[in-house]
Amino acid sequence: MERPTGVTVLAVLLMIFAAFAAIAGLALLVLGLGGGAALQMRGANTGMSSMIAGMGALGGVFLLALAAAYVVLGVGLLKLLNWARVVTLVLVGLGLLFAAIGLLTAVIHFRVALLLWQLCVVAIDAWIIWYLLRPDVKQAFGTTSI
């Protein structure tokens, strides 16, 4: 069966997110390590500069790992591997949960911009879940369950 267009779009978006995560991860690594060294050269507290460098390195490694996961997931979707569809459903479901919490926070604190942003995130996440659970999309992945 031919790959549905929406699956291709999702896979390409994952690849774009992977590129942004990789750039941000590399920037954090460079800035974190470079920032720690710069603080040490200025005579700042060695412990504090080491902590800043470590946090930058940790954040950078996390973002690079996330970028790698996005690439693997995107390739899995392009190859119509069902595990990639299921993992995408789980991750988008978690994103929907966090967006709902953010929506609640925006309502409680009445932040209009945040409210509109969270509504957009909820709508997109809900659409992705609905799309990946459609029978024709599941059939393209070679499954009729989940």
C-alpha positions as CSV (number, residue, x, y, z in Angstrom):
1,M,0.0,0.0,0.0
2,E,1.1,3.5,-0.7
3,R,2.2,5.8,2.2
4,P,-0.5,8.3,3.2
5,T,0.4,11.9,2.6
6,G,-0.2,12.8,6.3
7,V,2.3,10.2,7.4
8,T,4.9,11.7,5.1
9,V,4.2,15.2,6.5
10,L,4.5,14.0,10.1
11,A,7.8,12.3,9.2
12,V,9.2,15.4,7.5
13,L,8.1,17.5,10.5
14,L,9.9,15.1,12.8
15,M,13.1,15.5,10.7
16,I,12.7,19.3,10.9
17,F,12.3,19.1,14.7
18,A,15.4,16.9,14.8
19,A,17.4,19.5,13.0
20,F,16.3,22.2,15.4
21,A,17.0,20.0,18.4
22,A,20.5,19.1,17.1
23,I,21.3,22.8,16.5
24,A,20.1,23.7,19.9
25,G,22.0,20.8,21.5
26,L,25.2,21.7,19.8
27,A,24.7,25.4,20.8
28,L,24.2,24.4,24.4
29,L,27.3,22.2,24.4
30,V,29.4,25.0,22.9
31,L,27.9,27.8,25.0
32,G,27.8,25.8,28.2
33,L,31.4,24.6,27.9
34,G,32.6,27.9,26.6
35,G,30.6,29.9,29.1
36,G,32.1,27.9,32.0
37,A,35.6,28.4,30.6
38,A,34.9,32.1,30.2
39,L,33.7,32.4,33.8
40,Q,36.8,30.6,35.0
41,M,39.0,33.0,33.0
42,R,37.3,36.0,34.7
43,G,38.1,34.6,38.1
44,A,34.6,33.5,38.9
45,N,33.8,30.8,41.4
46,T,35.3,27.6,39.9
47,G,32.4,25.5,41.3
48,M,29.8,27.7,39.8
49,S,31.5,27.8,36.4
50,S,31.9,24.0,36.4
51,M,28.2,23.7,37.3
52,I,27.2,26.0,34.4
53,A,29.4,24.0,32.0
54,G,28.0,20.7,33.2
55,M,24.4,21.9,32.9
56,G,25.1,23.1,29.3
57,A,26.7,19.8,28.4
58,L,23.9,17.8,30.0
59,G,21.2,19.9,28.2
60,G,23.1,19.6,24.9
61,V,23.5,15.8,25.2
62,F,19.8,15.5,26.0
63,L,18.8,17.6,22.9
64,L,21.2,15.6,20.7
65,A,19.6,12.4,22.0
66,L,16.2,13.8,21.3
67,A,17.2,14.8,17.8
68,A,18.5,11.2,17.2
69,A,15.2,9.8,18.5
70,Y,13.2,12.1,16.2
71,V,15.3,11.0,13.2
72,V,14.7,7.3,14.0
73,L,11.0,7.9,14.5
74,G,10.7,9.9,11.3
75,V,12.5,7.1,9.3
76,G,10.2,4.6,11.0
77,L,7.2,6.5,9.8
78,L,8.5,6.8,6.3
79,K,9.1,3.1,6.2
80,L,5.6,2.5,7.6
81,L,6.8,0.6,10.6
82,N,4.0,0.1,13.1
83,W,6.2,0.6,16.1
84,A,7.0,4.2,14.9
85,R,3.2,4.9,14.6
86,V,2.6,3.5,18.2
87,V,5.6,5.5,19.6
88,T,4.4,8.6,17.9
89,L,0.9,8.1,19.4
90,V,2.4,7.7,22.8
91,L,4.6,10.7,22.6
92,V,1.8,12.9,21.1
93,G,-0.5,11.6,23.8
94,L,2.0,12.7,26.5
95,G,2.3,16.1,24.7
96,L,-1.5,16.4,24.7
97,L,-1.5,15.7,28.5
98,F,1.1,18.4,29.1
99,A,-0.7,20.8,26.8
100,A,-3.9,20.2,28.8
101,I,-2.0,21.0,32.0
102,G,-0.6,24.1,30.3
103,L,-4.1,25.0,29.2
104,L,-5.4,24.7,32.7
105,T,-2.5,26.9,33.9
106,A,-3.3,29.5,31.3
107,V,-7.0,29.6,32.3
108,I,-6.2,29.9,36.0
109,H,-3.7,32.7,35.6
110,F,-5.6,34.2,32.6
111,R,-2.8,34.5,30.2
112,V,-4.4,35.0,26.8
113,A,-1.4,34.4,24.6
114,L,-0.5,31.2,26.5
115,L,-4.2,30.1,26.3
116,L,-4.2,30.6,22.6
117,W,-0.9,28.8,22.2
118,Q,-2.0,25.8,24.3
119,L,-5.3,25.6,22.4
120,C,-3.3,25.3,19.1
121,V,-1.1,22.7,20.6
122,V,-4.1,20.7,21.9
123,A,-5.8,20.9,18.5
124,I,-2.7,19.8,16.6
125,D,-2.0,16.9,19.0
126,A,-5.6,15.8,18.9
127,W,-5.6,15.9,15.1
128,I,-2.4,13.8,14.9
129,I,-3.8,11.2,17.3
130,W,-7.1,11.1,15.3
131,Y,-5.2,10.8,12.0
132,L,-2.9,8.0,13.2
133,L,-5.9,6.0,14.5
134,R,-7.9,6.2,11.2
135,P,-8.5,2.7,9.7
136,D,-6.9,3.6,6.4
137,V,-3.7,4.8,8.1
138,K,-3.5,1.8,10.4
139,Q,-4.0,-0.4,7.3
140,A,-1.0,1.4,5.6
141,F,1.1,0.3,8.6
142,G,-0.1,-3.2,8.2
143,T,-2.2,-3.4,11.3
144,T,-5.9,-3.2,12.4
145,S,-5.2,-2.9,16.2
146,I,-4.3,0.2,18.2
